[in-house]
């Protein structure tokens, strides 16, 4: 099973995009989602945007990721 993290697209440059993942920015490949636009949310795995997801799902998923991060930090 693979784990993907939701990210918001901030900037696009050719076949890569700068995304925000829980406050951290990184560059990812967008070859699998050529139709992606600035402001879209994507699932990122292994440095690649794998699919475009809707904003509501992204926010719900990010809440769950935040809980995991907080639990690990506090536990």
C-alpha positions, 0 to 999 in steps of 0.5 A: 500500500502506498501513502499519499499526502494532500498538497495545494499547488502554489506555482507551476513551471513546465512539468513541475509544481511548487506545492504546500504540504502542511506548511512546508513547500516542495517541488513535485512532478506533475506529469501524471496530472497535466491538467492541474492548475494553481490552487488545485489540491493533489495527492503527492507520493514519492515526489509526484502529484498522482491525482487531483482531489477536491478541496473538501477531501484535502482539508479533511485528510490534512486534519487527519494527518495533523492528528497523526503528526501531533500524536507522534510528537506528543506521544 
